[in-house]
Amino acid sequence: EKEVFVSGCKTVARLRKMASRRGLPCEIVPCGESRIEKPADLSVIEREALLPLSRTYPSDGDSVRIFEAASPFGECEHAAAYIRKTVRETGARWRDFAVVARSMDGYAAPLQMAMARYDVPIFLAEKADLLAKPALALVTGALDACAGFWRYEDLFACFKTGRSGLKPDEIDRLENYVLTWRVRGGAWEREWTGHPSGYGIPFNDASRAELESLNELRASAITPFVSLREALKQAETGGACVKALYWFLEGMDVPQAMERRAARHEAAGRFQLAEEYRQLWEILLSALEQFYWTAGDRPMTGGEFARLLPLVLGEYDVGTIPVSLDRVSCGEIDRVCTGVSVPHLILLGANDGLLPKTPSSRGLLSDADRELLEGLGVELAASGTERLMMEQETLYHAVACPRVRLLVSYATHDAAGKEARPSYFVGTLRRLLSGVPFAFGQEPVQRDRLEAGRPAFELAAAYLCGSRAPAVRAAYEAYQTDERLLAAQDTFRARGPLTDPCTIDGLYGESVSLAASRIDQFYSCQFSFFMKYGLKAQPRRRAQFSAPETGTFIHYVLENCLR
């Protein structure tokens, strides 16, 4: 069908044109129908799901299933539970399963989290964003910070890579001060004198000690970057810039830090991440060597070097292979389903706009321009309409991939909590296969959590909070003698209002001021009251005049100028 197999039809047309230009015969040899035996429902959707609906078939009740989840994480959790249940009931291997989505942008993180919770080993086939890795983010951030004269965003992007030698709480303290006093540029190289809590607050011993500590952290954090900036200022060629960056990375102990992080990932069982980190330093060195040999003698400033090096790094990829053969393959449809078949396929994200993916409408050429150029024999990239048809071809790869069972899932809300609609493909399946199994609601979610130890224990703990759902009762009966649950039960009984006078005085003081606004906040949100008046948590505020202070200052200036 030309409406479905757009890429194949274009390839055939191109081959025919090439054969015609050379005066060679062109013969099409039909391969016949697929010889892979499949259940009735899978055969029907492979044959007719992407064509106009002509008739309805009775579902076999097993080989195609649909699941409605509340969120993308709910989809991933159901997928993990389904895999464990199928392995337990049928003796299937992990490698018999594949989990795919049209785009992994919103599914990679929740999928990894859900599979880890259910102890399902996976191999995630996705292209890693090298520039987002800590080591390379440090490189690009440091160059941008030097070129941009210590912009807040650039410096703290470097600090938060973990390579600056600062602890997380030290970075938070620095960030609070920088945001309060809007520290920029040369202020990083001068001693800070403002009160850590902001404008107009008198100093005491504690605030003086905090300011002294912040100045020590400032000097420790900015010194390596100042050295890099000065080295780049003195550099006159691309080769000199490369050497300056290399010694900066050596001074920050980046090679050893990356090896230590790879070892930690390996010890934690994250073998794919460990392999990626072991490649990163070699990739960075290769990029620097390539830059040195191609532009080493070229006159270049630090700003030019900061713009060009990320372009070189962006051309590199990190390639990993599964650390074992018996793992669940996860990734985008294009990467997992092309040219292969698996017994069980789980298709995530069957939502409107995601499957099929809505093509981008941006482009320089109009449809009329494209038709004119194509008529002249100019080959162009796929247009919006053609891309939409190619999405149908991608969807066909997904439905033709499974040999035993297909599970299609979608979410009613996206990761941000916005309402989401199912794809038209879900409606097509329900109309094409009469009585196809369709699960939704809280009951199947709770049943799923009985499939693995950690989610089942969490269900058992929910019994202590008053839940009496069948799955919760079953989990509690299984874990009621578990030491962890008994400890949780004792802790739960001990919870309640604060009774220790020392704790209460430490949080709220010996005398509690109960203004009307405080009482209103207590009854509207007790947690908010505890955070604000107990823990004294405060939002970040910039050191600046408020409206009354501005008026007082202006009046003071006018009064003293006119006397």
C-alpha positions as CSV (number, residue, x, y, z in Angstrom):
1,E,0.0,0.0,0.0
2,K,1.5,3.3,-1.1
3,E,-0.2,5.1,1.8
4,V,1.6,2.9,4.3
5,F,5.0,1.9,2.8
6,V,6.1,5.3,1.7
7,S,9.8,4.7,2.1
8,G,9.7,1.4,0.3
9,C,7.7,2.8,-2.6
10,K,10.1,5.7,-3.0
11,T,13.1,3.3,-3.0
12,V,11.4,1.2,-5.7
13,A,10.7,4.3,-7.8
14,R,14.3,5.4,-7.4
15,L,15.7,2.0,-8.4
16,R,13.4,1.9,-11.5
17,K,14.6,5.3,-12.5
18,M,18.2,4.3,-12.2
19,A,17.7,1.2,-14.2
20,S,15.8,3.1,-16.9
21,R,18.6,5.6,-17.2
22,R,21.1,2.8,-17.9
23,G,18.8,0.8,-20.1
24,L,18.6,-2.1,-17.8
25,P,15.6,-4.3,-17.1
26,C,13.9,-4.0,-13.7
27,E,12.0,-6.9,-12.2
28,I,9.9,-7.0,-9.1
29,V,9.9,-10.4,-7.3
30,P,7.0,-10.8,-4.9
31,C,8.0,-12.4,-1.6
32,G,4.5,-13.4,-0.7
33,E,2.9,-13.1,2.7
34,S,4.7,-13.5,6.0
35,R,5.5,-17.1,6.9
36,I,5.6,-16.4,10.7
37,E,2.7,-18.0,12.5
38,K,0.8,-15.5,14.7
39,P,-2.4,-15.6,16.8
40,A,-5.5,-14.4,15.1
41,D,-5.6,-10.9,16.5
42,L,-2.0,-10.1,15.6
43,S,-2.6,-11.3,12.1
44,V,-5.6,-9.1,11.7
45,I,-4.0,-5.9,13.0
46,E,-0.9,-6.5,10.9
47,R,-3.1,-6.9,7.8
48,E,-5.8,-4.3,8.3
49,A,-5.1,-2.0,11.3
50,L,-3.7,0.8,9.0
51,L,-6.3,0.4,6.3
52,P,-9.9,1.9,6.2
53,L,-12.1,-0.2,8.5
54,S,-14.1,-2.7,6.4
55,R,-15.2,-5.2,9.0
56,T,-15.0,-6.3,12.6
57,Y,-13.3,-9.5,13.9
58,P,-14.0,-11.2,17.2
59,S,-10.9,-10.9,19.4
60,D,-9.2,-14.0,20.6
61,G,-9.0,-12.4,24.1
62,D,-5.2,-12.8,24.6
63,S,-2.8,-11.8,21.8
64,V,-3.7,-8.1,21.8
65,R,-4.4,-6.1,25.0
66,I,-5.0,-2.4,25.8
67,F,-4.2,-0.7,29.1
68,E,-5.2,2.8,30.2
69,A,-2.8,4.3,32.8
70,A,-3.0,7.5,34.8
71,S,0.5,8.7,33.8
72,P,3.5,7.7,31.8
73,F,5.0,6.2,34.9
74,G,1.9,4.1,35.4
75,E,2.3,2.7,31.9
76,C,5.9,1.8,32.6
77,E,5.0,0.2,35.9
78,H,2.3,-1.9,34.2
79,A,4.8,-2.9,31.6
80,A,7.3,-4.1,34.2
81,A,4.6,-6.0,36.1
82,Y,3.3,-7.6,32.9
83,I,6.8,-8.8,32.0
84,R,7.4,-10.3,35.5
85,K,3.9,-12.0,35.4
86,T,4.5,-13.5,31.9
87,V,8.0,-14.7,32.9
88,R,6.5,-16.4,36.0
89,E,3.5,-18.0,34.3
90,T,5.0,-19.0,30.9
91,G,8.7,-19.4,31.6
92,A,9.6,-16.8,29.0
93,R,13.1,-15.2,29.1
94,W,13.8,-11.5,29.5
95,R,15.0,-11.3,26.0
96,D,11.6,-12.4,24.7
97,F,10.2,-8.9,25.5
98,A,10.6,-5.5,23.9
99,V,9.3,-2.2,25.2
100,V,9.0,0.6,22.7
101,A,7.6,4.1,22.2
102,R,7.5,6.5,19.3
103,S,9.7,8.8,21.2
104,M,11.6,8.0,24.4
105,D,11.9,11.7,25.5
106,G,9.1,11.3,28.1
107,Y,9.5,7.6,28.8
108,A,13.3,6.9,29.3
109,A,13.5,8.1,32.9
110,P,10.2,6.6,34.2
111,L,10.9,3.3,32.3
112,Q,14.3,2.9,33.9
113,M,12.8,3.7,37.3
114,A,9.9,1.3,37.0
115,M,12.0,-1.6,35.7
116,A,14.5,-1.1,38.6
117,R,11.6,-1.2,41.1
118,Y,10.4,-4.5,39.6
119,D,13.9,-6.0,39.2
120,V,13.6,-6.3,35.4
121,P,17.0,-6.1,33.6
122,I,16.8,-3.9,30.5
123,F,19.0,-2.5,27.7
124,L,17.9,1.0,26.7
125,A,18.7,1.6,23.1
126,E,18.9,5.3,22.9
127,K,21.4,7.9,21.6
128,A,23.0,9.6,24.6
129,D,23.3,13.4,24.7
130,L,27.0,13.7,25.2
131,L,26.9,17.4,26.0
132,A,24.6,16.7,29.0
133,K,27.1,14.3,30.6
134,P,28.9,15.9,33.6
135,A,32.4,15.9,32.1
136,L,31.4,17.5,28.8
137,A,28.9,19.8,30.5
138,L,31.9,21.0,32.6
139,V,33.9,21.7,29.4
140,T,31.2,23.7,27.7
141,G,30.1,25.4,30.9
142,A,33.6,26.5,31.8
143,L,34.3,27.9,28.3
144,D,31.0,29.8,28.3
145,A,31.7,31.1,31.8
146,C,35.1,32.4,30.8
147,A,33.6,34.0,27.6
148,G,30.6,35.4,29.4
149,F,32.5,36.8,32.4
150,W,31.0,34.6,35.1
151,R,27.3,34.4,34.2
152,Y,25.3,32.7,37.0
153,E,23.9,30.0,34.7
154,D,27.3,29.0,33.3
155,L,29.2,28.9,36.6
156,F,26.5,26.9,38.5
157,A,26.1,24.5,35.5
158,C,29.8,23.7,36.1
159,F,29.5,23.5,39.9
160,K,26.6,21.1,39.7
161,T,28.5,18.6,37.6
162,G,30.2,17.4,40.8
163,R,33.7,18.2,39.4
164,S,34.2,21.5,41.2
165,G,35.2,20.0,44.6
166,L,32.2,21.6,46.3
167,K,29.7,19.6,48.3
168,P,26.0,19.9,47.3
169,D,25.1,21.9,50.5
170,E,28.1,24.3,49.8
171,I,26.8,24.8,46.2
172,D,23.4,25.6,47.6
173,R,24.8,28.2,50.1
174,L,26.8,29.8,47.3
175,E,23.8,29.9,45.0
176,N,21.5,31.4,47.7
177,Y,24.0,34.3,48.2
178,V,24.6,34.8,44.5
179,L,20.9,35.0,43.8
180,T,20.3,37.2,46.8
181,W,22.9,39.8,45.8
182,R,22.9,39.2,42.0
183,V,26.6,38.4,41.9
184,R,28.0,38.8,38.4
185,G,31.3,39.4,36.6
186,G,34.1,40.8,38.7
187,A,32.2,40.4,41.9
188,W,33.3,36.8,41.9
189,E,36.9,37.9,42.2
190,R,36.4,40.4,45.0
191,E,35.6,39.7,48.7
192,W,31.8,39.6,49.4
193,T,30.6,42.0,52.1
194,G,26.8,41.8,51.9
195,H,24.7,40.1,54.7
196,P,24.0,36.4,53.7
197,S,20.3,37.0,54.4
198,G,19.9,40.1,52.3
199,Y,19.6,43.9,52.5
200,G,19.0,45.8,55.7
201,I,19.7,43.0,58.2
202,P,22.2,43.8,61.0
203,F,25.3,41.5,61.3
204,N,25.9,39.2,64.2
205,D,28.5,36.6,65.0
206,A,26.7,33.8,63.1
207,S,26.2,35.9,60.0
208,R,29.8,37.1,60.0
209,A,31.0,33.5,60.3
210,E,28.7,32.5,57.4
211,L,30.0,35.3,55.2
212,E,33.6,34.3,56.0
213,S,32.8,30.7,55.1
214,L,31.1,31.8,51.8
215,N,34.1,33.8,50.8
216,E,36.3,30.8,51.3
217,L,34.0,28.7,49.1
218,R,33.9,31.5,46.5
219,A,37.7,31.6,46.3
220,S,38.0,27.8,46.1
221,A,35.3,27.6,43.4
222,I,36.4,30.4,41.1
223,T,40.2,30.0,41.2
224,P,40.4,27.2,38.6
225,F,38.1,29.1,36.2
226,V,40.2,32.3,36.6
227,S,43.3,30.3,35.7
228,L,41.5,29.0,32.6
229,R,40.3,32.5,31.6
230,E,43.8,33.9,31.9
231,A,45.3,31.0,29.9
232,L,42.7,31.5,27.1
233,K,43.4,35.3,27.1
234,Q,47.1,34.6,26.5
235,A,46.3,31.9,23.8
236,E,46.6,33.2,20.3
237,T,46.0,29.9,18.4
238,G,43.5,27.0,18.5
239,G,46.3,24.7,19.7
240,A,47.1,27.0,22.7
241,C,43.4,27.0,23.6
242,V,43.3,23.2,23.5
243,K,46.3,23.0,25.9
244,A,44.7,25.5,28.3
245,L,41.5,23.5,28.5
246,Y,43.4,20.2,28.9
247,W,45.4,21.5,31.9
248,F,42.2,22.9,33.4
249,L,40.6,19.4,33.2
250,E,43.7,17.8,34.7
251,G,43.6,20.3,37.5
252,M,40.0,19.5,38.2
253,D,40.9,15.8,38.4
254,V,38.3,15.0,35.7
255,P,39.9,11.7,34.3
256,Q,40.2,10.1,37.7
257,A,36.7,11.4,38.8
258,M,35.2,9.8,35.6
259,E,36.8,6.5,36.3
260,R,35.6,6.5,39.9
261,R,32.0,7.3,38.8
262,A,32.2,4.5,36.2
263,A,33.3,2.1,39.0
264,R,30.4,3.2,41.2
265,H,27.9,2.7,38.4
266,E,29.4,-0.8,37.8
267,A,29.2,-1.7,41.5
268,A,25.5,-0.6,41.5
269,G,24.7,-2.8,38.5
270,R,24.3,0.0,36.1
271,F,26.7,-1.5,33.5
272,Q,25.5,0.5,30.5
273,L,26.2,3.8,32.3
274,A,29.5,2.5,33.5
275,E,30.5,1.7,29.9
276,E,29.4,5.2,28.7
277,Y,31.5,7.0,31.3
278,R,34.6,4.9,30.4
279,Q,34.2,6.1,26.8
280,L,33.6,9.8,27.7
281,W,37.2,10.7,28.5
282,E,38.5,9.0,25.4
283,I,35.9,10.8,23.3
284,L,36.9,14.2,24.9
285,L,40.6,13.5,24.2
286,S,39.8,12.5,20.6
287,A,37.8,15.7,20.1
288,L,40.7,17.8,21.5
289,E,43.2,16.0,19.4
290,Q,41.1,16.4,16.3
291,F,40.7,20.2,17.0
292,Y,44.4,20.5,17.6
293,W,45.5,18.9,14.4
294,T,42.9,20.7,12.2
295,A,43.0,24.2,13.8
296,G,46.1,24.1,16.0
297,D,47.9,26.9,14.0
298,R,44.9,28.9,13.2
299,P,44.6,32.3,15.1
300,M,41.8,32.0,17.5
301,T,40.4,33.7,20.6
302,G,38.9,32.0,23.6
303,G,35.4,33.1,22.5
304,E,35.8,31.4,19.1
305,F,37.2,28.3,20.8
306,A,34.1,28.2,23.1
307,R,31.8,28.3,20.1
308,L,33.6,25.8,18.0
309,L,34.5,23.0,20.4
310,P,30.9,22.1,21.3
311,L,30.3,21.6,17.5
312,V,33.1,19.1,17.4
313,L,31.9,17.3,20.5
314,G,28.4,17.1,19.1
315,E,29.6,14.9,16.2
316,Y,30.6,12.1,18.6
317,D,28.3,9.3,19.8
318,V,28.6,6.8,22.7
319,G,28.0,3.3,21.6
320,T,27.2,0.5,24.1
321,I,26.2,-3.1,23.7
322,P,24.0,-5.1,26.1
323,V,26.1,-6.4,29.1
324,S,24.2,-9.7,28.8
325,L,22.0,-11.3,26.2
326,D,19.1,-12.0,28.5
327,R,17.7,-8.4,28.9
328,V,14.5,-6.6,27.9
329,S,15.2,-4.4,24.8
330,C,13.8,-0.9,25.3
331,G,13.9,2.1,22.9
332,E,12.1,3.9,20.1
333,I,10.2,2.0,17.4
334,D,12.8,2.9,14.8
335,R,15.6,1.4,16.8
336,V,14.0,-1.8,18.2
337,C,11.3,-2.9,15.7
338,T,12.9,-2.5,12.3
339,G,13.6,-5.8,10.6
340,V,13.2,-8.0,13.7
341,S,10.4,-9.7,15.6
342,V,10.0,-10.6,19.3
343,P,7.5,-12.8,21.1
344,H,6.1,-10.0,23.3
345,L,6.0,-6.3,22.4
346,I,4.8,-3.5,24.8
347,L,3.9,-0.3,22.9
348,L,3.9,2.7,25.3
349,G,2.6,6.2,24.7
350,A,-0.3,5.5,22.3
351,N,-1.6,9.0,22.8
352,D,-2.8,11.6,20.4
353,G,0.2,13.6,19.0
354,L,2.7,11.0,20.1
355,L,1.6,8.0,18.1
356,P,1.8,8.8,15.2
357,K,4.1,11.7,15.9
358,T,2.8,15.0,14.7
359,P,5.2,16.2,12.0
360,S,6.7,19.7,12.3
361,S,5.2,22.2,9.9
362,R,8.3,24.5,9.8
363,G,10.1,24.7,6.4
364,L,11.4,27.2,3.9
365,L,9.5,25.7,0.9
366,S,5.8,25.7,0.4
367,D,4.0,22.6,-0.9
368,A,3.8,24.2,-4.4
369,D,7.5,24.8,-4.3
370,R,8.2,21.2,-3.3
371,E,5.9,19.8,-6.1
372,L,7.7,22.0,-8.7
373,L,11.2,20.9,-7.6
374,E,10.2,17.3,-7.4
375,G,8.8,17.6,-10.9
376,L,12.2,18.8,-12.0
377,G,13.8,15.7,-10.5
378,V,15.2,17.4,-7.4
379,E,15.1,15.0,-4.4
380,L,13.9,16.7,-1.2
381,A,13.5,15.6,2.4
382,A,10.0,14.3,3.3
383,S,7.3,17.0,3.5
384,G,4.6,17.3,6.2
385,T,2.1,15.1,4.5
386,E,4.7,12.6,3.5
387,R,6.1,12.5,7.0
388,L,2.7,11.7,8.3
389,M,2.4,8.8,5.9
390,M,5.9,7.6,7.0
391,E,4.6,7.7,10.6
392,Q,2.1,5.1,9.5
393,E,4.9,3.0,8.2
394,T,6.7,3.3,11.6
395,L,3.4,2.2,13.3
396,Y,3.3,-0.8,11.0
397,H,6.8,-1.9,12.1
398,A,5.5,-1.9,15.7
399,V,2.3,-3.9,15.1
400,A,4.2,-6.4,12.8
401,C,7.0,-7.0,15.4
402,P,5.3,-9.3,18.0
403,R,4.8,-13.0,17.4
404,V,2.8,-13.9,20.5
405,R,1.3,-10.9,22.2
406,L,1.0,-7.1,21.8
407,L,0.2,-4.8,24.8
408,V,-0.8,-1.2,23.8
409,S,-0.9,1.4,26.6
410,Y,-1.7,5.1,26.9
411,A,-1.9,7.7,29.7
412,T,-4.8,9.9,30.5
413,H,-2.5,12.6,31.8
414,D,1.1,13.5,30.7
415,A,4.1,13.9,33.0
416,A,3.1,17.5,33.7
417,G,-0.4,16.5,34.8
418,K,-2.2,17.9,31.7
419,E,-5.0,15.8,30.3
420,A,-4.0,13.6,27.3
421,R,-6.2,11.8,24.8
422,P,-5.6,8.3,23.4
423,S,-4.4,7.9,19.8
424,Y,-6.8,7.1,17.0
425,F,-5.0,3.8,16.8
426,V,-6.5,2.7,20.2
427,G,-10.0,3.4,18.8
428,T,-9.1,1.5,15.6
429,L,-8.1,-1.6,17.6
430,R,-11.2,-1.5,19.7
431,R,-13.4,-1.3,16.6
432,L,-11.4,-3.8,14.6
433,L,-11.3,-6.4,17.3
434,S,-14.6,-6.8,19.1
435,G,-14.1,-7.6,22.7
436,V,-10.4,-6.9,22.8
437,P,-9.2,-7.0,26.5
438,F,-9.2,-3.4,28.0
439,A,-8.0,-2.7,31.5
440,F,-8.1,0.6,33.5
441,G,-8.6,1.9,37.0
442,Q,-6.9,1.4,40.3
443,E,-7.6,-2.4,40.7
444,P,-5.2,-3.6,38.0
445,V,-2.6,-1.2,39.2
446,Q,-2.7,-2.6,42.7
447,R,-2.6,-6.2,41.3
448,D,0.5,-5.3,39.3
449,R,2.3,-4.3,42.5
450,L,2.0,-7.8,43.8
451,E,4.4,-9.0,41.1
452,A,7.6,-7.7,42.8
453,G,9.0,-7.5,46.3
454,R,9.4,-3.7,46.7
455,P,6.0,-2.6,45.3
456,A,4.3,-5.5,47.2
457,F,5.8,-4.3,50.5
458,E,4.6,-0.8,49.8
459,L,1.1,-2.2,49.4
460,A,1.4,-4.0,52.7
461,A,2.5,-0.8,54.4
462,A,-0.7,0.9,52.9
463,Y,-2.7,-1.5,55.1
464,L,-1.4,0.3,58.1
465,C,-2.9,3.6,56.7
466,G,-6.4,2.0,56.5
467,S,-6.6,0.7,53.0
468,R,-8.5,-2.6,52.7
469,A,-8.4,-3.2,49.0
470,P,-8.1,-6.9,48.0
471,A,-4.5,-6.5,46.8
472,V,-3.5,-4.5,49.9
473,R,-4.9,-7.3,52.2
474,A,-3.1,-9.9,50.2
475,A,0.2,-8.0,50.5
476,Y,-0.3,-7.5,54.2
477,E,-1.0,-11.2,54.8
478,A,2.2,-12.1,53.0
479,Y,4.4,-9.5,54.9
480,Q,2.6,-9.3,58.3
481,T,5.5,-11.1,60.0
482,D,8.2,-9.2,58.1
483,E,10.6,-7.3,60.4
484,R,10.4,-4.2,58.2
485,L,6.6,-4.1,58.4
486,L,6.6,-4.6,62.1
487,A,9.1,-1.7,62.5
488,A,7.0,0.4,60.2
489,Q,3.9,-0.5,62.3
490,D,5.6,0.7,65.5
491,T,6.8,3.9,63.8
492,F,3.2,4.5,62.5
493,R,1.8,4.1,66.0
494,A,4.4,6.5,67.4
495,R,3.4,9.3,64.9
496,G,1.2,12.1,66.0
497,P,1.3,15.6,67.5
498,L,4.6,16.7,68.9
499,T,4.8,16.2,72.7
500,D,8.5,16.8,73.6
501,P,8.8,20.3,75.1
502,C,12.4,20.7,73.9
503,T,11.4,19.9,70.3
504,I,8.4,22.3,70.4
505,D,10.5,25.1,72.0
506,G,13.2,24.6,69.4
507,L,10.7,24.9,66.5
508,Y,8.3,27.6,67.7
509,G,10.0,29.2,70.7
510,E,8.9,29.4,74.3
511,S,6.0,31.7,73.4
512,V,3.9,31.2,70.2
513,S,2.5,34.3,68.5
514,L,-0.9,33.4,67.0
515,A,-1.9,36.2,64.7
516,A,-5.1,35.8,62.6
517,S,-3.0,35.1,59.4
518,R,-1.0,32.3,61.2
519,I,-4.2,30.6,62.5
520,D,-5.7,30.8,59.0
521,Q,-2.6,29.3,57.5
522,F,-2.6,26.5,60.1
523,Y,-6.1,25.4,59.3
524,S,-5.6,25.8,55.5
525,C,-2.4,23.8,55.3
526,Q,-0.6,22.5,58.4
527,F,2.4,21.4,56.5
528,S,2.9,24.9,55.1
529,F,2.5,26.3,58.7
530,F,5.2,23.8,59.9
531,M,7.6,24.7,57.1
532,K,7.2,28.5,57.5
533,Y,7.0,28.9,61.3
534,G,8.6,25.7,62.5
535,L,11.5,25.1,60.2
536,K,11.7,28.8,59.2
537,A,12.0,27.9,55.6
538,Q,12.1,31.0,53.4
539,P,11.9,31.6,49.7
540,R,14.9,33.1,47.9
541,R,14.7,36.9,47.8
542,R,16.9,39.3,46.0
543,A,18.6,42.0,48.1
544,Q,16.7,45.1,46.9
545,F,14.5,48.0,48.1
546,S,10.9,47.2,48.7
547,A,8.3,49.8,47.8
548,P,8.2,51.5,51.2
549,E,12.0,51.5,51.5
550,T,12.3,53.0,48.0
551,G,10.0,55.9,49.0
552,T,11.9,56.5,52.3
553,F,15.2,56.6,50.5
554,I,14.0,59.0,47.8
555,H,12.5,61.3,50.5
556,Y,15.7,61.2,52.5
557,V,17.8,62.2,49.4
558,L,15.5,65.0,48.4
559,E,15.4,66.3,52.0
560,N,19.1,66.4,52.4
561,C,19.8,67.8,48.9
562,L,17.4,70.7,49.4
563,R,18.6,71.8,52.8
